[in-house]
Amino acid sequence: MRDPRTSTRQKVIVLKFGGSVLRSERDLTAAAAEIYRWHREGLKVVAVASAYHGVTDRYAAEARRWGDGCRVARAALLGAGETRSAAHLALAAGRCGLKSRLVPVAEAELVAEGQWHEARPVTADGERLRSILAANDVLVVPGFQAVGRHGAPRLLGRGGSDLTALFLAEQLHAVRCRLVK
């Protein structure tokens, strides 16, 4: 049986950009340049974005001020930082001339099980991601978040963006996964 990492399929690298790299919007140009560098090497890129530095902690404080009521709302608020930075990174990559596409976790069918705030990824639609990637140079996926079996938001806990990147690299049979810190 042929190893999927060495088949004729386009080679993929997963790059994860953490909050220490994405400290603010000013850092998007450097992150996009790193994506472009790997694209020039002939690889398709899946970029996983963490929230900008300090944003998740700020959103957690906001959630505490509003109370512990709705877990879905808390998960959505805490994951909003990754969604925002991922959207910015997709736009920045496009500005560099790359054909980029934001892929929300629901579209990637990145499903996690466990507690809403410390879930673990169990599945992703690798075929769908490969299909979208075939038409693009780079896919940008928000880290730290997933959906539950019934679509409700789930969070992967501290270090969740690293886990997102490693999980997607495995699902996509990536040739490499690089945690850019």
MDAnalysis code that builds the backbone (N, CA, C; Angstrom):
import MDAnalysis as mda
import numpy as np

u = mda.Universe.empty(543, n_residues=181, atom_resindex=np.repeat(np.arange(181), 3), trajectory=True)
u.add_TopologyAttr("name", ["N", "CA", "C"] * 181)
u.add_TopologyAttr("resid", np.arange(1, 182))
u.add_TopologyAttr("resname", ["MET", "ARG", "ASP", "PRO", "ARG", "THR", "SER", "THR", "ARG", "GLN", "LYS", "VAL", "ILE", "VAL", "LEU", "LYS", "PHE", "GLY", "GLY", "SER", "VAL", "LEU", "ARG", "SER", "GLU", "ARG", "ASP", "LEU", "THR", "ALA", "ALA", "ALA", "ALA", "GLU", "ILE", "TYR", "ARG", "TRP", "HIS", "ARG", "GLU", "GLY", "LEU", "LYS", "VAL", "VAL", "ALA", "VAL", "ALA", "SER", "ALA", "TYR", "HIS", "GLY", "VAL", "THR", "ASP", "ARG", "TYR", "ALA", "ALA", "GLU", "ALA", "ARG", "ARG", "TRP", "GLY", "ASP", "GLY", "CYS", "ARG", "VAL", "ALA", "ARG", "ALA", "ALA", "LEU", "LEU", "GLY", "ALA", "GLY", "GLU", "THR", "ARG", "SER", "ALA", "ALA", "HIS", "LEU", "ALA", "LEU", "ALA", "ALA", "GLY", "ARG", "CYS", "GLY", "LEU", "LYS", "SER", "ARG", "LEU", "VAL", "PRO", "VAL", "ALA", "GLU", "ALA", "GLU", "LEU", "VAL", "ALA", "GLU", "GLY", "GLN", "TRP", "HIS", "GLU", "ALA", "ARG", "PRO", "VAL", "THR", "ALA", "ASP", "GLY", "GLU", "ARG", "LEU", "ARG", "SER", "ILE", "LEU", "ALA", "ALA", "ASN", "ASP", "VAL", "LEU", "VAL", "VAL", "PRO", "GLY", "PHE", "GLN", "ALA", "VAL", "GLY", "ARG", "HIS", "GLY", "ALA", "PRO", "ARG", "LEU", "LEU", "GLY", "ARG", "GLY", "GLY", "SER", "ASP", "LEU", "THR", "ALA", "LEU", "PHE", "LEU", "ALA", "GLU", "GLN", "LEU", "HIS", "ALA", "VAL", "ARG", "CYS", "ARG", "LEU", "VAL", "LYS"])
u.atoms.positions = np.array([
    [0.840, -1.182, 0.000],
    [0.000, 0.000, 0.000],
    [0.886, 1.247, 0.000],
    [0.507, 2.221, -0.773],
    [1.270, 3.459, -0.926],
    [1.102, 4.349, 0.309],
    [2.190, 4.934, 0.767],
    [2.168, 5.872, 1.891],
    [1.561, 7.181, 1.387],
    [0.444, 7.660, 2.002],
    [-0.205, 8.871, 1.500],
    [0.682, 10.099, 1.545],
    [1.719, 10.099, 2.365],
    [2.599, 11.268, 2.429],
    [3.548, 11.336, 1.243],
    [3.715, 10.227, 0.526],
    [4.638, 10.220, -0.608],
    [3.930, 9.967, -1.937],
    [2.616, 10.016, -1.936],
    [1.876, 9.775, -3.173],
    [1.989, 10.996, -4.078],
    [1.303, 10.917, -5.219],
    [1.329, 12.019, -6.168],
    [0.468, 13.190, -5.690],
    [-0.245, 13.014, -4.614],
    [-1.052, 14.071, -4.031],
    [-0.149, 15.251, -3.649],
    [-0.689, 16.460, -3.734],
    [0.064, 17.662, -3.371],
    [0.582, 17.557, -1.943],
    [1.842, 17.899, -1.751],
    [2.442, 17.858, -0.419],
    [1.967, 19.053, 0.404],
    [1.689, 18.793, 1.686],
    [1.108, 19.789, 2.580],
    [2.007, 19.987, 3.790],
    [2.138, 21.235, 4.212],
    [2.759, 21.560, 5.490],
    [1.712, 22.288, 6.323],
    [1.694, 21.979, 7.609],
    [0.826, 22.698, 8.543],
    [1.720, 23.619, 9.362],
    [1.384, 24.902, 9.346],
    [2.102, 25.906, 10.128],
    [1.152, 26.465, 11.175],
    [1.575, 26.454, 12.422],
    [0.759, 27.032, 13.493],
    [1.416, 28.309, 13.963],
    [0.649, 29.394, 13.976],
    [1.135, 30.689, 14.421],
    [0.513, 30.992, 15.778],
    [1.345, 31.008, 16.811],
    [0.887, 31.221, 18.170],
    [0.792, 32.684, 18.542],
    [0.242, 32.925, 19.719],
    [0.081, 34.279, 20.228],
    [1.400, 34.987, 20.479],
    [2.481, 34.224, 20.636],
    [3.785, 34.881, 20.815],
    [4.315, 35.418, 19.488],
    [3.809, 34.880, 18.380],
    [4.178, 35.360, 17.042],
    [3.155, 36.385, 16.563],
    [1.890, 36.081, 16.762],
    [0.808, 36.998, 16.387],
    [0.447, 37.842, 17.610],
    [1.333, 38.753, 17.946],
    [1.082, 39.604, 19.113],
    [0.027, 40.665, 18.787],
    [-0.033, 41.074, 17.528],
    [-1.026, 42.055, 17.092],
    [-1.120, 41.977, 15.570],
    [-1.984, 42.795, 15.010],
    [-2.146, 42.829, 13.554],
    [-0.848, 43.187, 12.837],
    [0.049, 43.912, 13.491],
    [1.317, 44.296, 12.873],
    [2.168, 43.077, 12.511],
    [1.916, 41.945, 13.145],
    [2.713, 40.743, 12.896],
    [2.194, 39.891, 11.738],
    [1.087, 40.282, 11.160],
    [0.493, 39.492, 10.070],
    [1.388, 39.440, 8.838],
    [2.070, 40.514, 8.523],
    [2.933, 40.547, 7.339],
    [4.035, 39.504, 7.447],
    [4.663, 39.398, 8.613],
    [5.727, 38.406, 8.808],
    [5.166, 36.989, 8.738],
    [3.984, 36.772, 9.302],
    [3.368, 35.442, 9.241],
    [3.025, 35.077, 7.796],
    [2.479, 36.024, 7.063],
    [2.151, 35.774, 5.655],
    [3.422, 35.499, 4.845],
    [4.502, 36.179, 5.161],
    [5.777, 35.933, 4.468],
    [6.275, 34.519, 4.744],
    [6.074, 34.035, 5.963],
    [6.467, 32.658, 6.291],
    [5.624, 31.659, 5.501],
    [4.356, 31.915, 5.372],
    [3.488, 31.058, 4.554],
    [3.974, 31.079, 3.110],
    [4.262, 32.256, 2.596],
    [4.715, 32.398, 1.211],
    [6.029, 31.643, 0.986],
    [6.905, 31.680, 1.977],
    [8.193, 30.972, 1.865],
    [7.965, 29.484, 1.630],
    [7.063, 28.867, 2.356],
    [6.785, 27.443, 2.198],
    [6.059, 27.166, 0.878],
    [5.208, 28.100, 0.470],
    [4.535, 27.962, -0.823],
    [5.571, 27.960, -1.958],
    [6.579, 28.833, -1.859],
    [7.646, 28.876, -2.872],
    [8.418, 27.562, -2.935],
    [8.453, 26.833, -1.821],
    [9.125, 25.524, -1.783],
    [8.281, 24.438, -2.448],
    [7.090, 24.797, -2.917],
    [6.242, 23.847, -3.621],
    [5.232, 23.126, -2.746],
    [5.005, 23.623, -1.542],
    [4.065, 22.974, -0.632],
    [2.756, 23.751, -0.550],
    [1.677, 23.021, -0.370],
    [0.408, 23.629, -0.002],
    [0.493, 23.881, 1.498],
    [-0.109, 24.964, 1.957],
    [0.022, 25.354, 3.364],
    [-1.348, 25.366, 4.036],
    [-1.401, 24.750, 5.192],
    [-2.535, 24.897, 6.096],
    [-1.990, 25.655, 7.298],
    [-2.487, 26.851, 7.506],
    [-2.034, 27.685, 8.621],
    [-3.088, 27.650, 9.719],
    [-2.643, 27.385, 10.922],
    [-3.525, 27.389, 12.092],
    [-3.166, 28.627, 12.904],
    [-4.161, 29.441, 13.206],
    [-3.921, 30.704, 13.902],
    [-4.448, 30.666, 15.328],
    [-3.593, 31.101, 16.249],
    [-4.019, 31.370, 17.620],
    [-4.569, 32.790, 17.675],
    [-5.201, 33.116, 18.782],
    [-5.642, 34.490, 19.003],
    [-4.408, 35.370, 19.190],
    [-4.567, 36.655, 18.920],
    [-3.492, 37.587, 19.220],
    [-3.173, 37.503, 20.711],
    [-1.938, 37.804, 21.035],
    [-1.443, 37.723, 22.409],
    [-2.384, 38.431, 23.393],
    [-2.812, 37.706, 24.422],
    [-3.628, 38.280, 25.488],
    [-5.115, 38.339, 25.219],
    [-5.549, 38.088, 24.001],
    [-6.964, 38.228, 23.655],
    [-7.824, 37.184, 24.372],
    [-7.400, 35.938, 24.397],
    [-8.208, 34.900, 25.043],
    [-8.391, 35.206, 26.529],
    [-7.344, 35.662, 27.194],
    [-7.466, 36.027, 28.604],
    [-8.447, 37.189, 28.783],
    [-8.412, 38.141, 27.877],
    [-9.329, 39.281, 27.949],
    [-10.773, 38.814, 27.748],
    [-10.983, 37.907, 26.782],
    [-12.335, 37.395, 26.547],
    [-12.807, 36.530, 27.717],
    [-11.898, 35.795, 28.353],
    [-12.264, 34.990, 29.528],
    [-12.734, 35.898, 30.654],
    [-12.065, 37.031, 30.844],
    [-12.484, 37.988, 31.871],
    [-13.860, 38.554, 31.541],
    [-14.108, 38.849, 30.259],
    [-15.430, 39.324, 29.849],
    [-16.491, 38.283, 30.161],
    [-16.210, 37.032, 29.845],
    [-17.174, 35.957, 30.095],
    [-17.483, 35.843, 31.592],
    [-16.459, 35.952, 32.435],
    [-16.666, 35.878, 33.887],
    [-17.555, 37.025, 34.369],
    [-17.381, 38.203, 33.779],
    [-18.222, 39.341, 34.176],
    [-19.692, 39.090, 33.875],
    [-19.961, 38.356, 32.808],
    [-21.342, 38.093, 32.412],
    [-21.923, 36.863, 33.099],
    [-21.098, 36.082, 33.762],
    [-21.612, 34.928, 34.501],
    [-21.319, 33.614, 33.820],
    [-21.678, 32.554, 34.503],
    [-21.364, 31.203, 34.048],
    [-22.512, 30.525, 33.312],
    [-23.512, 31.257, 32.935],
    [-24.721, 30.693, 32.339],
    [-24.527, 29.764, 31.163],
    [-24.455, 30.287, 29.996],
    [-24.498, 29.507, 28.763],
    [-23.097, 29.079, 28.319],
    [-22.839, 27.776, 28.368],
    [-21.527, 27.257, 27.957],
    [-21.267, 27.483, 26.469],
    [-22.299, 27.390, 25.657],
    [-22.138, 27.611, 24.218],
    [-21.671, 29.043, 23.970],
    [-22.270, 30.002, 24.675],
    [-21.879, 31.405, 24.517],
    [-20.452, 31.616, 25.004],
    [-20.074, 30.997, 26.124],
    [-18.711, 31.138, 26.628],
    [-17.708, 30.560, 25.637],
    [-17.990, 29.376, 25.108],
    [-17.081, 28.761, 24.137],
    [-16.971, 29.620, 22.882],
    [-18.098, 30.153, 22.426],
    [-18.078, 31.001, 21.223],
    [-17.256, 32.258, 21.475],
    [-17.432, 32.876, 22.637],
    [-16.681, 34.094, 22.943],
    [-15.190, 33.799, 23.057],
    [-14.822, 32.747, 23.757],
    [-13.401, 32.434, 23.939],
    [-12.731, 32.050, 22.621],
    [-13.463, 31.430, 21.713],
    [-12.900, 31.055, 20.416],
    [-12.883, 32.179, 19.400],
    [-13.551, 33.297, 19.726],
    [-13.648, 34.412, 18.774],
    [-12.287, 35.024, 18.458],
    [-11.361, 34.981, 19.397],
    [-10.033, 35.539, 19.144],
    [-9.303, 34.797, 18.040],
    [-9.408, 33.467, 18.038],
    [-8.775, 32.670, 16.978],
    [-9.460, 32.906, 15.641],
    [-10.784, 33.012, 15.662],
    [-11.516, 33.256, 14.418],
    [-11.077, 34.582, 13.802],
    [-10.946, 35.600, 14.628],
    [-10.551, 36.929, 14.136],
    [-9.137, 36.908, 13.569],
    [-8.172, 36.355, 14.298],
    [-6.797, 36.358, 13.797],
    [-6.664, 35.463, 12.565],
    [-7.429, 34.373, 12.499],
    [-7.387, 33.507, 11.310],
    [-7.916, 34.257, 10.086],
    [-8.999, 34.999, 10.271],
    [-9.543, 35.787, 9.152],
    [-8.521, 36.831, 8.694],
    [-7.890, 37.486, 9.653],
    [-6.858, 38.474, 9.305],
    [-5.700, 37.819, 8.559],
    [-5.274, 36.644, 9.025],
    [-4.145, 35.960, 8.384],
    [-4.500, 35.528, 6.962],
    [-5.723, 35.071, 6.746],
    [-6.150, 34.698, 5.383],
    [-6.116, 35.923, 4.468],
    [-6.560, 37.060, 4.981],
    [-6.526, 38.287, 4.185],
    [-5.088, 38.728, 3.913],
    [-4.228, 38.613, 4.917],
    [-2.819, 39.004, 4.749],
    [-2.118, 38.105, 3.736],
    [-2.420, 36.816, 3.752],
    [-1.825, 35.898, 2.777],
    [-2.291, 36.248, 1.360],
    [-3.541, 36.617, 1.237],
    [-4.058, 37.049, -0.063],
    [-3.380, 38.305, -0.553],
    [-3.061, 39.180, 0.359],
    [-2.368, 40.425, 0.013],
    [-0.968, 40.147, -0.534],
    [-0.378, 39.005, -0.141],
    [0.952, 38.606, -0.638],
    [0.870, 37.929, -2.001],
    [-0.328, 37.812, -2.541],
    [-0.480, 37.179, -3.844],
    [-0.835, 35.703, -3.777],
    [-1.050, 35.184, -2.580],
    [-1.439, 33.783, -2.442],
    [-2.954, 33.652, -2.528],
    [-3.400, 32.570, -3.121],
    [-4.831, 32.296, -3.120],
    [-5.133, 31.641, -1.777],
    [-5.790, 32.397, -0.895],
    [-6.008, 31.921, 0.467],
    [-7.489, 31.740, 0.743],
    [-7.758, 30.902, 1.724],
    [-9.149, 30.606, 2.078],
    [-9.243, 30.343, 3.568],
    [-10.101, 31.072, 4.255],
    [-10.421, 30.795, 5.649],
    [-11.359, 29.589, 5.682],
    [-11.055, 28.631, 6.543],
    [-11.922, 27.460, 6.709],
    [-12.326, 27.379, 8.179],
    [-13.550, 27.802, 8.505],
    [-14.015, 27.679, 9.881],
    [-14.057, 26.213, 10.313],
    [-13.945, 25.965, 11.615],
    [-13.868, 24.580, 12.099],
    [-15.127, 23.793, 11.776],
    [-16.278, 24.443, 11.727],
    [-17.503, 23.722, 11.369],
    [-17.430, 23.230, 9.930],
    [-16.883, 24.032, 9.027],
    [-16.747, 23.616, 7.627],
    [-15.737, 22.489, 7.481],
    [-14.687, 22.525, 8.294],
    [-13.680, 21.458, 8.277],
    [-14.184, 20.203, 8.973],
    [-15.355, 20.320, 9.593],
    [-15.921, 19.240, 10.394],
    [-14.903, 18.731, 11.403],
    [-14.243, 19.679, 12.065],
    [-13.305, 19.367, 13.136],
    [-14.139, 19.135, 14.396],
    [-14.329, 17.871, 14.715],
    [-15.204, 17.470, 15.806],
    [-14.360, 17.049, 17.002],
    [-14.799, 17.496, 18.180],
    [-14.101, 17.151, 19.420],
    [-15.113, 16.603, 20.429],
    [-14.602, 15.783, 21.318],
    [-15.425, 15.216, 22.382],
    [-14.825, 15.590, 23.726],
    [-15.672, 15.633, 24.723],
    [-15.228, 15.948, 26.069],
    [-15.875, 17.224, 26.564],
    [-15.374, 17.722, 27.672],
    [-15.924, 18.929, 28.264],
    [-15.799, 20.101, 27.290],
    [-16.724, 21.020, 27.374],
    [-16.784, 22.125, 26.411],
    [-15.501, 22.940, 26.374],
    [-14.742, 22.980, 27.449],
    [-13.556, 23.824, 27.522],
    [-12.242, 23.047, 27.494],
    [-12.313, 21.724, 27.467],
    [-11.104, 20.897, 27.396],
    [-11.367, 19.640, 26.587],
    [-11.923, 19.823, 25.410],
    [-12.262, 18.699, 24.542],
    [-11.022, 18.220, 23.789],
    [-11.139, 17.070, 23.175],
    [-10.046, 16.530, 22.357],
    [-10.592, 16.238, 20.957],
    [-9.824, 16.586, 19.924],
    [-10.306, 16.352, 18.553],
    [-10.363, 14.869, 18.251],
    [-11.421, 14.463, 17.554],
    [-11.579, 13.048, 17.190],
    [-11.714, 12.838, 15.688],
    [-12.248, 13.813, 14.975],
    [-12.367, 13.678, 13.522],
    [-12.270, 15.047, 12.856],
    [-11.901, 15.014, 11.602],
    [-11.946, 16.182, 10.715],
    [-12.172, 15.623, 9.323],
    [-12.770, 16.407, 8.463],
    [-13.024, 15.952, 7.099],
    [-11.803, 16.256, 6.231],
    [-10.842, 15.334, 6.274],
    [-9.606, 15.502, 5.519],
    [-9.846, 15.606, 4.021],
    [-10.784, 14.848, 3.504],
    [-11.073, 14.915, 2.063],
    [-11.615, 16.283, 1.673],
    [-12.496, 16.835, 2.492],
    [-13.025, 18.169, 2.215],
    [-11.890, 19.192, 2.251],
    [-11.028, 19.105, 3.263],
    [-9.911, 20.043, 3.361],
    [-8.975, 19.913, 2.163],
    [-8.672, 18.685, 1.743],
    [-7.814, 18.496, 0.570],
    [-8.468, 19.050, -0.689],
    [-9.771, 18.891, -0.793],
    [-10.495, 19.415, -1.944],
    [-10.433, 20.945, -1.986],
    [-10.644, 21.592, -0.852],
    [-10.563, 23.047, -0.784],
    [-9.121, 23.490, -1.042],
    [-8.167, 22.751, -0.488],
    [-6.754, 23.104, -0.658],
    [-6.315, 22.963, -2.114],
    [-6.906, 22.032, -2.843],
    [-6.535, 21.847, -4.251],
    [-6.790, 23.114, -5.070],
    [-7.770, 23.905, -4.658],
    [-8.115, 25.128, -5.386],
    [-7.470, 26.376, -4.790],
    [-6.628, 26.202, -3.780],
    [-6.028, 27.338, -3.078],
    [-4.569, 27.044, -2.765],
    [-3.818, 28.096, -2.463],
    [-2.427, 27.943, -2.035],
    [-2.337, 27.686, -0.534],
    [-3.244, 28.308, 0.204],
    [-3.196, 28.220, 1.663],
    [-4.610, 28.202, 2.232],
    [-4.798, 27.347, 3.217],
    [-6.018, 27.353, 4.022],
    [-5.639, 27.872, 5.400],
    [-6.476, 28.701, 5.957],
    [-6.246, 29.206, 7.309],
    [-7.401, 28.713, 8.178],
    [-7.038, 28.034, 9.262],
    [-8.015, 27.438, 10.173],
    [-7.803, 28.045, 11.563],
    [-8.865, 28.463, 12.222],
    [-8.710, 28.936, 13.599],
    [-8.309, 27.769, 14.506],
    [-7.352, 28.002, 15.379],
    [-6.958, 26.980, 16.332],
    [-7.847, 26.996, 17.560],
    [-7.594, 26.055, 18.507],
    [-8.187, 26.076, 19.836],
    [-9.647, 25.672, 19.884],
    [-10.305, 25.597, 18.736],
    [-11.739, 25.343, 18.753],
    [-12.131, 24.215, 17.820],
    [-13.284, 23.652, 18.113],
    [-13.868, 22.580, 17.319],
    [-15.370, 22.662, 17.540],
    [-16.063, 21.683, 17.036],
    [-17.498, 21.565, 17.312],
    [-17.743, 20.207, 17.949],
    [-18.820, 20.129, 18.729],
    [-19.239, 18.857, 19.284],
    [-19.995, 18.058, 18.240],
    [-20.378, 16.855, 18.578],
    [-21.102, 15.981, 17.632],
    [-22.377, 16.623, 17.094],
    [-22.988, 17.514, 17.865],
    [-24.232, 18.145, 17.432],
    [-24.027, 19.599, 17.011],
    [-22.774, 19.997, 16.798],
    [-22.483, 21.317, 16.261],
    [-22.187, 22.416, 17.258],
    [-22.372, 22.162, 18.545],
    [-22.084, 23.200, 19.546],
    [-20.577, 23.401, 19.641],
    [-20.140, 24.637, 19.900],
    [-18.700, 24.895, 19.983],
    [-18.050, 24.155, 21.148],
    [-16.833, 23.721, 20.917],
    [-15.988, 23.090, 21.929],
    [-14.627, 23.772, 21.859],
    [-13.951, 23.841, 22.991],
    [-12.606, 24.387, 23.053],
    [-11.637, 23.275, 23.427],
    [-10.402, 23.382, 22.939],
    [-9.407, 22.339, 23.151],
    [-8.489, 22.628, 24.320],
    [-8.789, 23.645, 25.128],
    [-8.000, 23.948, 26.317],
    [-6.702, 24.667, 25.972],
    [-5.930, 24.982, 27.017],
    [-4.640, 25.649, 26.811],
    [-3.769, 24.797, 25.908],
    [-3.094, 25.439, 24.981],
    [-2.301, 24.708, 24.001],
    [-3.159, 24.116, 22.899],
    [-4.427, 24.506, 22.852],
    [-5.365, 23.938, 21.888],
    [-5.040, 24.235, 20.438],
    [-4.385, 25.349, 20.165],
    [-4.003, 25.646, 18.775],
    [-2.882, 24.711, 18.324],
    [-1.961, 24.390, 19.223],
    [-0.932, 23.397, 18.904],
    [-1.599, 22.060, 18.584],
    [-2.559, 21.678, 19.417],
    [-3.271, 20.417, 19.215],
    [-4.022, 20.428, 17.884],
    [-4.646, 21.549, 17.557],
    [-5.333, 21.676, 16.266],
    [-4.359, 21.413, 15.124],
    [-3.202, 22.056, 15.167],
    [-2.214, 21.909, 14.096],
    [-1.730, 20.463, 13.980],
    [-1.394, 19.862, 15.086],
    [-0.904, 18.479, 15.057],
    [-1.975, 17.523, 14.562],
    [-3.210, 17.732, 15.004],
    [-4.306, 16.864, 14.575],
    [-4.558, 17.009, 13.073],
    [-4.603, 18.252, 12.577],
    [-4.823, 18.452, 11.143],
    [-3.671, 17.899, 10.314],
    [-2.448, 18.030, 10.810],
    [-1.297, 17.468, 10.093],
    [-1.448, 15.962, 9.939],
    [-1.906, 15.309, 10.979],
    [-2.123, 13.861, 10.911],
    [-3.256, 13.538, 9.942],
    [-4.357, 14.270, 10.025],
    [-5.508, 14.008, 9.158],
    [-5.180, 14.230, 7.682],
    [-4.312, 15.197, 7.405],
    [-3.960, 15.540, 6.025],
    [-2.705, 14.823, 5.533],
    [-2.121, 13.987, 6.388],
    [-0.869, 13.297, 6.040],
    [0.184, 14.312, 5.595],
    [0.293, 15.388, 6.360],
    [1.228, 16.459, 6.031],
    [2.666, 15.951, 6.085],
    [3.505, 16.515, 5.250],
    [4.923, 16.157, 5.263],
    [5.616, 16.773, 6.460],
    [5.010, 17.820, 7.030],
    [5.621, 18.491, 8.163],
    [4.571, 19.301, 8.905],
    [4.777, 19.451, 10.214],
    [3.969, 20.337, 11.033],
    [4.929, 21.202, 11.806],
    [4.812, 22.507, 11.650],
    [5.756, 23.431, 12.295],
    [4.979, 24.378, 13.195],
    [5.326, 24.371, 14.481],
    [4.697, 25.259, 15.449],
    [5.564, 26.505, 15.526],
    [5.141, 27.582, 14.894],
    [5.921, 28.807, 14.814],
    [5.666, 29.603, 16.094],
    [6.743, 29.753, 16.873],
    [6.599, 30.432, 18.177],
    [7.664, 31.479, 18.325],
])
